[in-house]
């Protein structure tokens, strides 16, 4: 499908992280919630075959009830991201953020990040100008890129040799960093 093709293209171009700020829209309807779908299988297949590649997915904006996580955020090897509020509200899930479990009992989302009233860039939609402004928006689609960015920083931490001392020691730099390590460090 298109998702498998997109993931394989990213791997072929050297990517080690892939953010997905969307949820399945199968048969014109978002859902089914909490299910392990073909899109999940594709994400898990790619991560199984490319051990350094981490797929980060927005959990969805299905509301405050349980069992509202959208595929592909229900993939087993992916990192599912819920949304919190800003500032002091970061300890609580945002009212719109999807919540788990999955239909087979796994815990999803895995982590949460700010996703309510997030300030972001906004293009003027013209390819001939460099004008842009900002906008404010909410959703797990704002949370998952933050976590993907954190994953990139964690990968750099290990590659640059900061582990295990906390200080840069080039000879400590890891050349192979698994997606499982990055996911575990984020969690």
C-alpha positions, -999 to 999 in steps of 0.1 A, spaced: 0 0 0 10 37 0 21 35 37 45 6 31 59 24 0 64 56 20 82 38 48 104 19 25 113 50 6 122 68 38 145 38 48 161 38 13 169 75 17 186 70 50 159 80 75 159 65 109 127 82 122 93 86 105 66 108 120 30 101 111 5 128 122 -26 110 108 -48 80 114 -63 54 92 -94 63 72 -105 29 60 -135 28 38 -141 65 42 -145 62 80 -119 68 107 -114 36 126 -118 9 136 -104 21 169 -79 0 188 -75 -26 160 -44 -41 146 -48 -33 109 -30 -39 76 -13 -4 81 0 -16 115 14 -48 99 32 -27 73 48 -5 100 58 -35 120 72 -53 89 94 -23 81 106 -19 117 113 -56 120 134 -56 88 151 -23 95 161 -24 132 172 13 133 140 27 119 114 41 144 79 48 133 62 75 155 24 79 152 -2 103 165 -27 84 187 -57 103 174 -82 128 186 -110 104 196 -119 120 228 -116 113 265 -131 78 264 -111 46 265 -105 25 234 -102 54 210 -66 49 195 -65 49 157 -43 27 135 -14 29 127 -7 41 162 -17 6 174 13 -10 157 33 -31 180 67 -17 172 57 19 166 57 47 192 21 59 199 18 95 211 -11 111 230 -15 149 236 -13 168 269 -22 204 277 5 232 278 25 244 308 11 231 341 -14 210 322 14 187 308 6 161 335 -29 156 321 -41 143 288 -59 168 266 -96 164 265 -96 153 228 -66 129 230 -73 92 222 -67 67 249 -61 29 250 -61 0 252 -57 -19 220 -82 -47 212 -56 -73 221 -48 -57 255 -16 -38 247 -10 -3 263 -13 25 237 -5 54 235 31 48 248 39 85 257 23 119 257 36 154 247 20 189 245 -6 190 218 -31 217 230 -27 252 216 7 246 201 22 274 180 34 262 146 46 276 113 20 283 86 30 286 49 15 312 26 11 283 1 32 300 -25 63 283 -39 76 316 -53 78 334 -19 95 327 14 67 342 34 52 324 63 35 331 95 24 311 125 -8 294 137 -20 278 168 -35 244 167 -43 213 188 -42 176 183 -20 145 186 -7 156 152 12 183 171 24 160 198 39 132 176 64 155 158 77 167 192 84 131 202 100 123 168 123 153 174 131 140 208 140 107 192 164 125 169 181 142 198 183 108 217 199 92 186 224 120 184 232 117 221 243 81 216 260 87 183 280 116 197 294 96 226 276 112 255 266 78 268 276 65 294 294 95 310 271 124 301 301 141 285 311 139 249 337 112 244 340 105 207 353 70 212 320 62 231 299 71 201 276 42 189 275 36 152 244 13 154 214 26 174 183 5 173 148 19 171 141 -2 202 168 17 222 154 51 210 119 41 219 129 28 253 148 60 261 118 81 251 94 60 273 
